Amino acid sequence: MRAVKILLLLLVTLAPAALLANDIILPSAERLVLNNGTVLILSENHDVPLIGLEAIIRGGAITDPTDKSGLANLVAGLLQKGAGSRDAAEFAEAAASVGGELSASADLESLHISAEFMAQDAALMIELIADMLLRPNLDKQEFEKLRDRSVNLIKSAKGSDPNVLMESYANAFLFAAHPYGNSLSGSETSLVNISYRDIGDYYDEMFGGDRLIVSVAGDFDSGTMRDALAAALGDWQAAPGALPDFLPVESLNDRRVYLIDKPGATQSYFYIGNVGVAKDFPGRADLDLANTVLGGRFSSMLNTALRVESGLSYSARSTLSRYRHSGSVFIRSFTETSTTLKAIDVALGVLAQLQESGLDETVLTSARNYVMGQFPPQIETASQIAAMFASLEASGLDESYINDYEAKLAAATPDSVAAVINDVYPASDSLVFVILGDAELIRDQVSQYGPLTEISISEPRFHP
């Protein structure tokens, strides 16, 4: 069965005419809303007998109480640890026995159930997904194991690979008390604060039919699939709890430095940036081109300067996080402790060069070709298409977000990209620096970048 699925995935990757070069559009889909508010999106395609399904519950880490970040992530982890009449082992075996793939996860603004399965197994997989959503076991022992494992992973990262924690430190400092400052996986302090009762309370308050989006793509009859999903999910009541209502985050207008002290560290890790833009930012294509050149590919300006030319780092990137209301833009890299200042100065020089010079026509063409080469594989398989439709719905976007992207890339000019660079990337006097390293050795050096806020890596939290 596994070999058959691999072959079918290859056929899906190669077959759809809608995804050929110069014709990057989503396939057609039917959207309908059940009486309880559940949104169904159905994209029927009979090329191969595979189905991809993505179910989204609006909410995510932004709904975590301030002192209990990581709660939504734990709930998501528990959804697949038994549901309905099946315990964790039986539930996993039910999907695996038919070669199906089924997982649950959380992000900042939603919880996800992702599935891929043969068309002939649709009834079983819908049953399993409905059980996860409406009848999760939320087992206490599984909760305790998952919570303890999450705490231990953070402690382990602090000792061996602190780079994986940099995003949590950066978001905590940049977004502060705003819900976007919540750590998805939680902190040592917040995880300990989460009780088993909190899990049940979160599910009871935040799960319901009015929060649900179910997107299905692949080999099925739309009428049959609609009826099956309506029968399984259509009676689910609305969630009684309210989603948070908040404003977009304003960019910080001065320099700030957040130093995380790790005594004895042989490397310094750094993020440099500020608040970015939301997912619906109209200059998205121009911004993607600028980010590709700055730090989005191996031959980027940052990687060339910090890795290839100077040997100060093994990797340097620029990242864009775009949420429904705001986002972030960061340069990120690491270097030996002794070259911390030099590496940061090189990174700042590269950012200044981008802001001053922009992209000429040759570089713009190269970036456009790169982005166009990377984009189609994101919407090739049934699972990817289902996930894309669900994500667009959750973000309040429509198919034009994908279907018009190629044209917007083609329309980008050096001037339009320069305008976006000026609009999005922070000026030199309004940069946020998040630096993790041996404070005794680098504190005096990095304090020149702005007022210093310091925390020890041994502190069981990410916020100052």
C-alpha positions in Angstrom: 0.0 0.0 0.0 2.8 2.4 0.8 4.5 1.8 -2.5 1.2 2.4 -4.3 0.8 5.7 -2.5 4.3 6.8 -3.4 3.6 6.0 -7.1 0.3 7.9 -7.0 2.0 10.9 -5.3 4.4 11.0 -8.2 1.6 10.9 -10.7 -0.2 13.8 -8.8 3.1 15.8 -8.9 3.5 15.3 -12.6 0.0 15.3 -13.9 -2.2 18.4 -13.2 -2.2 20.7 -16.2 -3.3 23.6 -14.0 0.1 23.5 -12.3 2.3 23.7 -15.4 4.7 26.5 -15.8 3.1 29.8 -16.7 -0.3 28.6 -15.5 -0.1 28.5 -11.8 -3.7 28.5 -10.6 -5.7 26.6 -8.0 -8.2 24.0 -9.4 -11.9 24.8 -9.2 -13.6 24.2 -5.8 -17.1 24.3 -4.3 -17.6 26.3 -1.1 -20.6 25.9 1.1 -21.5 26.6 4.7 -23.4 24.2 6.8 -26.2 25.3 9.1 -23.9 25.2 12.1 -21.4 27.5 10.4 -18.9 24.9 9.3 -17.3 25.8 6.0 -16.7 23.0 3.5 -14.4 23.5 0.4 -14.5 20.6 -2.1 -12.1 20.3 -5.0 -12.9 17.2 -7.0 -10.2 15.7 -9.2 -10.1 12.1 -10.5 -6.6 11.8 -11.8 -5.5 9.4 -9.1 -7.4 7.7 -6.3 -6.0 9.9 -3.5 -7.7 12.4 -1.2 -6.2 15.1 0.9 -8.1 16.7 3.7 -7.3 19.7 5.9 -9.5 20.7 8.9 -8.8 24.0 10.6 -10.2 25.2 13.9 -9.8 29.0 14.2 -7.9 29.9 17.3 -4.5 28.6 18.0 -1.8 30.0 20.3 -3.4 33.5 20.2 -6.2 32.1 22.4 -3.8 30.8 25.1 -4.1 32.6 28.5 -1.0 34.9 29.1 0.4 32.5 31.7 -0.5 29.3 29.9 1.1 29.6 26.5 1.4 26.2 24.8 -2.1 25.2 25.8 -3.5 25.1 22.3 -0.5 23.1 21.1 -1.0 20.5 23.8 -4.6 20.2 22.9 -3.7 19.7 19.3 -1.2 17.0 20.3 -3.9 15.2 22.3 -6.4 15.1 19.5 -4.6 12.1 17.9 -4.0 10.3 21.2 -7.3 8.5 21.1 -10.8 9.5 20.1 -14.2 8.0 20.0 -14.0 4.4 21.1 -10.3 4.0 20.3 -7.4 4.6 22.6 -4.2 6.1 21.3 -2.7 2.8 19.9 -6.0 1.7 18.4 -6.6 5.1 16.8 -3.1 5.2 15.2 -3.5 1.6 14.0 -6.9 2.4 12.4 -5.4 5.0 10.1 -2.1 3.1 9.5 -4.0 -0.1 8.6 -5.3 1.5 5.4 -2.1 3.4 4.6 -3.6 6.6 5.7 -1.7 9.5 7.1 -3.4 11.6 9.9 -1.9 14.2 12.2 -2.9 17.2 14.3 -0.9 20.4 15.0 -1.3 24.0 16.0 0.1 27.3 14.9 -0.3 30.8 16.1 -3.8 31.3 14.7 -5.4 27.9 14.3 -5.3 24.2 15.0 -5.0 21.7 12.1 -5.9 18.2 11.3 -4.2 17.0 8.1 -5.0 13.7 6.4 -4.1 11.9 3.2 -5.7 8.6 2.2 -6.9 6.4 -0.6 -10.3 7.3 -2.0 -11.7 3.9 -1.0 -11.0 4.6 2.6 -12.8 7.9 2.8 -15.6 6.7 5.1 -13.1 5.4 7.7 -11.0 8.5 7.6 -14.0 10.9 8.0 -15.1 8.8 11.0 -11.6 9.2 12.5 -11.5 12.9 11.8 -15.0 13.5 13.2 -13.9 11.6 16.4 -10.9 13.8 16.7 -13.0 16.9 16.5 -16.1 16.0 18.4 -15.1 13.1 20.6 -11.4 13.3 21.5 -10.4 11.3 24.6 -8.1 14.0 25.9 -6.5 11.3 28.1 -4.9 12.5 31.3 -1.9 10.2 31.1 -1.2 11.2 27.5 -1.5 14.9 28.6 1.0 14.5 31.3 3.5 12.7 29.0 3.1 15.3 26.3 3.4 18.2 28.7 6.5 16.7 30.4 8.1 16.0 27.0 7.5 19.6 25.9 9.2 20.9 29.0 12.1 18.6 28.5 12.5 19.5 24.9 12.9 23.2 25.9 15.4 22.3 28.6 17.3 20.2 26.1 17.4 22.9 23.5 18.8 25.4 26.0 21.6 23.1 26.6 22.4 21.8 23.1 20.6 23.8 20.4 19.4 27.2 21.6 18.9 28.3 18.0 15.5 26.5 17.9 14.3 28.8 20.7 15.3 32.1 19.1 11.9 32.6 17.4 10.2 32.3 20.8 12.6 34.8 22.4 12.2 37.1 19.4 8.4 37.1 19.3 8.2 37.5 23.1 10.4 40.6 22.9 9.0 42.1 19.7 5.3 41.5 20.4 5.4 41.7 24.2 2.0 41.2 25.7 0.2 41.0 22.3 -1.2 37.5 21.5 1.4 37.2 18.8 4.0 37.2 21.5 2.7 33.8 22.8 5.1 30.9 22.3 3.4 28.2 20.3 5.1 25.4 22.3 5.0 27.3 25.6 7.7 27.9 28.1 8.9 25.9 31.1 6.8 28.2 33.3 3.7 28.3 31.3 3.6 24.6 30.6 3.9 23.8 34.3 0.9 26.2 34.9 -1.3 24.1 32.5 -3.4 21.6 34.4 -5.4 18.7 33.0 -8.6 20.7 33.7 -7.3 23.5 31.5 -7.2 21.0 28.6 -10.9 20.2 29.0 -11.9 23.8 29.5 -10.0 24.9 26.4 -11.7 22.2 24.3 -15.2 23.1 25.7 -14.7 26.8 25.1 -12.8 27.0 21.9 -14.0 24.0 19.8 -17.2 24.1 17.8 -18.8 23.9 14.4 -18.7 27.6 13.8 -14.9 27.6 14.1 -14.4 24.7 11.6 -13.1 24.8 8.0 -12.9 21.5 6.2 -11.1 21.4 2.8 -11.0 18.3 0.7 -9.2 17.7 -2.6 -8.8 14.7 -4.8 -10.8 11.7 -6.0 -14.4 11.8 -4.7 -17.9 12.7 -5.7 -18.6 16.2 -4.4 -22.2 15.4 -3.5 -21.3 12.2 -1.7 -18.5 13.9 0.2 -20.7 16.9 1.1 -23.3 14.6 2.5 -20.8 12.5 4.5 -19.1 15.6 6.0 -22.5 17.2 6.8 -23.7 14.0 8.5 -20.5 13.7 10.5 -20.0 17.4 11.5 -23.2 19.3 10.7 -24.7 18.9 14.2 -21.6 20.2 16.1 -22.6 23.1 18.2 -21.0 26.5 18.2 -18.0 27.2 20.4 -19.1 29.2 23.5 -15.8 31.0 24.0 -14.9 34.2 22.1 -11.9 34.5 19.9 -9.6 37.4 20.9 -10.2 40.7 19.4 -7.1 42.7 18.9 -5.5 45.4 16.7 -2.5 44.9 14.4 0.9 45.4 16.1 2.6 48.8 15.5 6.2 48.8 14.4 8.7 49.8 17.1 10.2 53.2 16.3 13.5 52.9 18.2 16.4 50.5 18.8 16.2 47.8 21.4 18.4 44.9 22.4 17.3 41.7 24.0 20.3 39.7 25.3 19.8 36.1 26.4 22.8 35.1 28.5 24.1 31.6 28.0 27.4 31.4 30.0 30.1 29.4 28.2 28.4 29.6 24.8 30.9 29.4 22.0 28.5 30.9 19.5 26.2 33.9 19.4 22.8 33.7 17.7 21.1 36.8 16.5 17.8 38.1 15.0 17.6 41.6 13.7 14.3 43.1 12.6 10.9 44.6 13.5 7.2 44.2 13.1 6.4 43.2 9.5 3.2 43.0 7.5 0.0 40.9 7.4 -0.7 38.0 5.1 -3.0 40.2 2.9 -0.2 42.8 2.3 -0.9 44.1 -1.2 2.8 44.2 -2.2 3.3 40.5 -1.3 5.0 39.6 -4.6 7.4 42.5 -4.5 8.2 41.7 -0.9 8.9 38.0 -1.8 11.3 39.1 -4.5 13.1 41.5 -2.1 13.3 38.8 0.6 14.6 36.2 -1.8 17.5 38.5 -2.8 18.2 39.6 0.8 18.2 36.2 2.5 15.8 33.7 0.9 18.1 31.5 -1.1 21.7 30.2 -0.9 23.0 32.9 -3.2 21.3 35.7 -1.2 23.1 38.9 -0.2 23.2 37.8 3.5 24.5 34.3 2.9 27.1 35.5 0.4 28.4 38.2 2.8 28.3 36.1 6.0 29.1 32.7 4.7 30.8 32.7 1.3 32.9 35.9 1.5 33.7 36.3 5.2 33.3 32.9 6.6 31.6 34.4 9.7 28.6 32.0 9.6 27.5 28.8 8.2 24.1 30.1 7.4 22.3 33.5 7.2 18.7 34.1 6.2 16.0 36.7 6.2 12.5 35.5 7.2 9.0 36.9 6.8 6.2 35.8 9.2 2.9 36.9 8.0 -0.2 36.4 10.1 -3.8 37.6 9.7 -3.3 41.0 11.4 0.5 41.6 11.5 3.8 39.8 11.0 7.5 40.1 11.5 10.6 40.6 9.4 14.0 39.3 10.7 17.6 38.8 9.6 18.8 35.7 11.4 22.3 34.1 11.7 24.9 32.9 14.1 28.6 33.2 14.5 31.5 32.4 16.9 31.4 34.5 20.1 34.6 36.3 19.2 33.1 37.6 15.9 29.7 38.6 17.2 30.0 42.3 16.6 31.7 41.8 13.2 28.9 39.5 11.9 26.1 41.7 13.1 27.8 44.7 11.5 28.1 42.8 8.2 24.4 41.9 8.4 23.5 45.5 9.0 25.6 46.6 6.1 23.8 44.1 3.8 20.4 45.4 4.9 21.6 49.0 4.3 22.8 48.1 0.9 19.4 46.6 0.0 17.6 49.7 1.2 19.9 52.0 -0.6 20.3 50.2 -3.9 17.3 47.9 -4.3 17.2 45.4 -7.1 18.4 46.1 -10.6 16.7 44.4 -13.6 19.1 41.5 -13.8 18.8 40.7 -10.1 15.1 41.1 -10.2 14.8 38.7 -13.1 16.9 36.1 -11.3 14.8 36.4 -8.2 11.6 36.2 -10.2 12.8 33.0 -11.8 13.8 31.5 -8.5 10.4 32.3 -6.8 8.5 31.0 -9.8 10.5 27.8 -9.6 9.9 27.3 -5.9 6.2 28.2 -5.9 4.4 25.5 -8.0 5.6 22.5 -5.8 3.7 24.1 -2.9 0.3 23.3 -4.5 0.9 20.1 -6.4 -0.6 17.2 -4.3 -4.1 16.8 -3.1 -3.0 17.4 0.5 -1.3 20.6 -0.5 -4.3 21.9 -2.4 -6.6 21.1 0.4 -4.3 22.8 2.9 -4.1 25.9 0.7 -7.8 26.3 0.3 -8.3 25.9 4.1 -5.5 28.4 4.8 -7.0 31.0 2.4 -10.4 30.6 4.0 -9.0 31.0 7.5 -7.1 34.1 6.5 -10.1 35.7 4.8 -8.5 35.5 1.4 -9.8 34.0 -1.9 -8.2 32.1 -4.8 -6.8 35.3 -6.4 -4.2 35.2 -3.7 -2.7 32.2 -5.6 -4.1 32.7 -9.1 -2.8 36.3 -9.5 0.6 35.7 -7.9 2.4 34.9 -11.1 1.1 38.0 -12.8 2.1 40.1 -9.9 5.6 38.7 -9.9 5.8 39.4 -13.6 4.6 43.0 -13.1 7.2 43.8 -10.4 9.8 46.4 -11.3 12.9 47.8 -9.6 10.8 50.8 -8.5 7.9 48.8 -7.1 10.3 46.5 -5.2 12.2 49.5 -3.9 8.9 51.0 -2.6 8.1 47.8 -0.7 11.6 47.6 0.7 11.3 51.1 2.0 7.8 50.3 3.4 8.6 47.0 5.1 12.2 46.7 6.1 13.0 48.7 9.3 15.2 51.8 9.2 18.6 51.8 10.9 17.3 53.7 13.9 14.4 51.3 14.6 15.9 47.9 14.7 15.2 45.2 17.3 18.2 43.0 18.2 17.6 39.6 19.9 21.0 38.1 20.7 21.7 34.8 22.5 25.3 34.2 23.7 27.8 34.5 26.5 26.8 37.9 28.0 30.0 38.4 29.9 31.9 38.3 26.6 29.5 40.3 24.4 27.4 42.5 26.6 29.5 45.6 26.3 29.8 45.1 22.5 26.1 44.6 21.8 25.0 47.4 24.1 26.1 49.9 21.5 23.1 48.9 19.3 20.6 50.2 21.8 19.2 50.0 25.3 19.8 46.6 26.7 17.3 44.2 28.3 18.9 41.0 29.6 17.6 37.6 30.7 19.4 34.4 31.7 18.7 31.4 29.5 18.1 29.5 32.8 15.0 31.6 33.4 12.0 29.4 32.6 10.3 31.9 30.3 10.9 33.8 27.0 9.5 37.2 27.9 11.8 39.7 29.7 
